[in-house]
Amino acid sequence: MNGAHDMGGMHGFGPVVREENEPVFHADWERTVFGMQRALRVRGLINIDESRHGIERMPPAEYLAASYYERWLASLERNLADKGIVSPEELEARVALLREHPETQPPQRDDPELLALLKAPSNALTEYQREGSIARFAAGDRVVTRNVHPTGHTRLPRYARGKRGTIHAVRGYYVFPDAHAHGRGEQPQPMYTVSFAGDELWGPSTEPRERVYIDLWEAYLEPAPDTKEHGA
C-alpha cells in the first residue's frame, strides 16, 4: 500500500543519523515488545507480513513521530485487536490501570515450551522458503515491474513500480507477502533478485554507475519490451 512508511526515494527527511555503538535496546520496554512479538510469531498467532502491514496502517503523523519499537507496539495492538485476541477496551483498561498504579507488577507465568521456542535459532531461509522449481524468468532476462498501487500489503516499493530491470538471480520459491499479510495463505511463488540501473529509478539525479538490487516476487514482474535498459 502507499503510505508514509514507503520512504524509498523520497526527499525532505534529512540525513540518516547513525548512533555510534548503538545498543540493541534503548529501554527495557523495547526488550519487552521484542519478546512479545517473538512469542506471538513462534506460536503462529501473527506472521511477519501481518506485522509489517500493521505498521503500514499507522496514521502518517503517528508513524513519522514513532520510534522503531513504538511502531512494533502499535502493530501488535492492531493485530491483536483484529484477531480478537485482545480487545481495544481491554488494552485501554490496562493502560488506565498502569497509569493510575504504576507500581503494578506484570503477571508471571512459567511456560517451558514457549521458552524453548523462543531460544531456538531462527532461519528465514527455511521459515519462508517452499518447494517449487518452475520459474517464468531466468538470470539475464529483461523485465518490467508492474505499476500497481494496492490498498493492502506489498513488498514492491513505490519507487520501483513501472521500472525496467534485469533478473540478476533466481532465489527459489518463497511465501508471497501480499497474500500472507491478509489471511489468504502462503501462496508461494518464485522470487528473484532484480538489478536496476540508477537512472531508471532516479533519473538524472542518480550517482555514476549506480545499480540497485531488489528481491521481488514473480507476480510483480512482466517481460520487458525489446528496448535497451537505461544505463546498460
Secondary structure, DSSP 8 states (H G I E B T S, - for coil): --STT--TT--SS------TT--S-SSHHHHHHHHHHHHHHHTTSS-HHHHHHHHHTS-HHHHHHS-HHHHHHHHHHHHHHHTTSS-HHHHHHHHHHHHH-TT--------HHHHHHHHS---HHHHHEE-----S--TT-EEEE-----SS--SS-GGGTT-EEEEEEEEEEE--HHHHTTTS----EEEEEEEEEHHHHHGGGS-TT-EEEEEEEGGGEEE--S---TT-
